Amino acid sequence: MKRLGFIFLCAIVGAVSSYYAQPFVDQNSDVILIIITVFTVFAGFLIAIITIIGDPGLIPSGSWRIAEGRRNQMYQRLSWHVVLFTLYLLTIALLFVSVILEKALCEHQFWRLWIERAYLFVGITSFLFTFALPSALMEMQQARYDAEIERRRSEVGIRPDEES
């Protein structure tokens, strides 16, 4: 429920911001260059994170059932990162469409206006989603450490409900 509220809030802020920011972005090549640069860096960084976190070598040892359970859990967590990556690429794609069609749509202000609002909406919303990324990564690392600690404790015969 908390995540759904965060998504809804980001989408509302993205929609309102894109509506009011569009006049300041209209045919502003500096803003377009900054947005493309930022989202390209975000996309590259996120691919690196997905690759590192999804590395099967980081699965703690144990039975295949434990590994399978952790795989499904990791897949669910990483699916949000894949959605975020897709939104970054969609922002860049909409920007390219906007730049390419700028000359063709000079007579059709309506379409240019909505393409600009669309890339601003997706860009602002996905940028706001990015603020949740550090805590999600920290949770994943915490779960890994907890699993490793439990594995080491079980190696020396300490049950999960016992204190050292």
Order of alpha helices (4+ residues) and beta strands (2+ residues): alpha-alpha-alpha-alpha-alpha
